[in-house]
Amino acid sequence: MPLWLFLFLAALAVIAALGVILQANTVHCLLGLAINLLTVGIMYIGLGAVTVGFLQIIIYVGAILVLFLFVIWLLNLQAEGFTGYLGLKVLVAIGTAAFAAELALIFLSAPRISKVVAPLSQDSISGLGHALFSDYLIAFEVTSALLLAAIVGAIGLARRVPLSVDETARSGVGGRRLGETEQSPEQTAGGTSVRPRGITGRELDATVN
Amino acid sequence: MVLSGLLFALGTAGVLIRRNIIVMFMSIELMLNAVNLAFIAMGRRIGSIDGQVIVFFVITVAAAEAAVGLGIIISLFRNRATVNADELNVLRW
């Protein structure tokens, strides 16, 4: 990768990262994150990690960012501006500059392992596949279990809870009766409901009551 | 490498100064990304494929983390109707 291309991408990535943390509108923050991830992905490709670069673009920009966008729209967020304490922000700005300088110094003073870039013995994708299915086989299999657990956990977390503790306290002692579950959940949730109750929620209500 | 350090520092700053938990979450992704860049650059420098393998796993874990974290955010918003981290003191003793 030529130096000018690296410098261009690096500047773009830093500007996009600044945009992530400084924009008031959440969707603009997300756009900055998308640009940052794209530039870093292109940088991976330029560094010879072609497979990982494309994986980064597909998974991050294609999947995770869409998930973020979906949640932002689901929650219907407005631009919030900067809230919080001014002193904290000044402190964080100084601390960030010091932290970045320290990291840069550490990385620059790290011993050069080899001046000449050693070429990879295989091309990117076959080397990655060999490494994944020989040295890292156990980690690879554990990753599948992790993904399954994450899917189940995410569904369980985002599912509409039948009757939360707050609502029980507010609506009296016993919570809602079985017949009252037919009424619209949007009214009881105070307008914050984002998803209509499905069949499973109603069945769970019945079992809880 | 210096760039990855800079991006990591910016991600840390984002977590610290923003009070919107979704933006804080994005900043965490920024930090993960910076570490990935360091892995790729170092793997390239020592001519090893292991850095790319680690990045592969980090991306996978980041995807799982994003799914679970956003699930938590949705659940929190449904119960408290806010995404401001200062108001989310359910776990405070």
Interface residues (C-beta under 8 A of the other chain):
Chain A: A10 A13 V14 A17 L18 V20 I21 T26 C29 L30 L33 N36 L37 V40 M43 Y44 L47 G48 A49 T51 V52 L55 Q56 I59 Y60 A63 I64 L67 F68 V71 I72 L74 L75 L77 E80 F82 T83 G84 L88 K89 V92 A93 G95 T96 A97 F99 A100 L103 A104 I106 F107 L108 A110 I113 S114 V117 A118 P119 L120 Q122 S124 G127 L128 H130 A131 L132 D135 Y136 A139 T143 L146 L147 A149 A150 I151 G153 A154 I155 G156 L157 A158 R160 V161 S164 D166 A189 G190 T192 S193 V194
Chain B: M1 V2 L3 S4 G5 L6 L7 F8 A9 L10 G11 T12 A13 G14 L16 I17 R18 R19 N20 I22 V23 F25 M26 S27 E29 L30 N33 N36 L37 A38 I40 A41 G43 R44 R45 I46 G47 S48 I49 D50 G51 Q52 V53 V55 F56 F57 I59 T60 V61 A62 A63 A64 E65 A66 A67 V68 L70 G71 I72 I73 I74 S75 F77 R78 N79 A81 V83 N84 D86
